[in-house]
Amino acid sequence: MDGYEATRRMRLWEQSQGRTATPILALTASAMEAELQKALEAGCTAYLRKPVRLMTLLEAVNRHVKPAQRIVV
């Protein structure tokens, strides 16, 4: 199972259980716009292209979590 399928299954489970969507950040080496669309269609919250700088990753995580869960950098 790839990350897109795992994301789809997670989203289905969250919906069936009445859960709030867990933030999912897709990380890929692909620079193609089709990959961004594929990630979003699968249910990913955001998309980052590799290589990813640590600060970029932390900023992306902080944008998608509750204030109490944010990472202080």
C-alpha positions as CSV (number, residue, x, y, z in Angstrom):
1,M,0.0,0.0,0.0
2,D,1.4,3.4,-0.9
3,G,0.9,6.7,1.0
4,Y,-2.0,7.8,-1.1
5,E,-4.0,4.5,-0.4
6,A,-3.1,4.8,3.3
7,T,-4.4,8.3,3.3
8,R,-7.6,7.3,1.6
9,R,-8.2,4.5,4.1
10,M,-7.4,6.8,7.0
11,R,-9.9,9.4,5.8
12,L,-12.6,6.7,5.3
13,W,-12.0,5.4,8.9
14,E,-12.1,9.0,10.3
15,Q,-15.4,9.6,8.5
16,S,-16.9,6.3,9.7
17,Q,-16.0,7.0,13.3
18,G,-17.0,10.7,13.2
19,R,-13.5,11.8,13.9
20,T,-11.8,15.0,13.0
21,A,-9.4,14.7,10.1
22,T,-5.8,14.1,11.1
23,P,-3.3,16.4,9.3
24,I,-1.4,14.5,6.7
25,L,1.5,16.1,4.9
26,A,2.6,14.4,1.7
27,L,6.4,14.4,1.0
28,T,7.5,13.6,-2.5
29,A,10.5,14.1,-4.8
30,S,8.2,14.6,-7.7
31,A,8.1,18.1,-9.1
32,M,5.1,17.3,-11.3
33,E,1.8,19.2,-10.7
34,A,-0.1,15.9,-11.2
35,E,1.5,14.6,-8.0
36,L,0.2,17.5,-6.0
37,Q,-3.3,16.9,-7.4
38,K,-3.0,13.1,-6.6
39,A,-2.0,13.9,-3.0
40,L,-4.9,16.3,-2.5
41,E,-7.4,13.9,-4.1
42,A,-6.3,11.2,-1.8
43,G,-7.0,13.4,1.2
44,C,-3.7,14.9,2.1
45,T,-3.8,18.2,4.0
46,A,-0.7,19.6,2.4
47,Y,2.2,18.7,0.1
48,L,5.9,19.3,0.4
49,R,8.6,18.6,-2.3
50,K,11.8,16.9,-1.3
51,P,14.4,17.8,-0.3
52,V,12.6,19.5,2.6
53,R,14.4,21.9,4.9
54,L,13.8,21.2,8.6
55,M,12.3,24.7,9.1
56,T,10.0,24.3,6.2
57,L,8.7,21.0,7.6
58,L,8.2,22.4,11.1
59,E,6.4,25.4,9.7
60,A,4.1,23.1,7.7
61,V,3.4,21.0,10.7
62,N,2.6,24.0,12.8
63,R,0.2,25.4,10.2
64,H,-1.9,22.2,10.5
65,V,-2.0,21.3,14.2
66,K,-3.8,22.9,17.2
67,P,-1.9,25.6,19.0
68,A,-1.2,23.4,22.0
69,Q,0.5,20.8,19.7
70,R,2.8,23.3,17.9
71,I,6.5,22.7,17.8
72,V,8.5,25.6,19.2
73,V,11.6,26.4,17.1
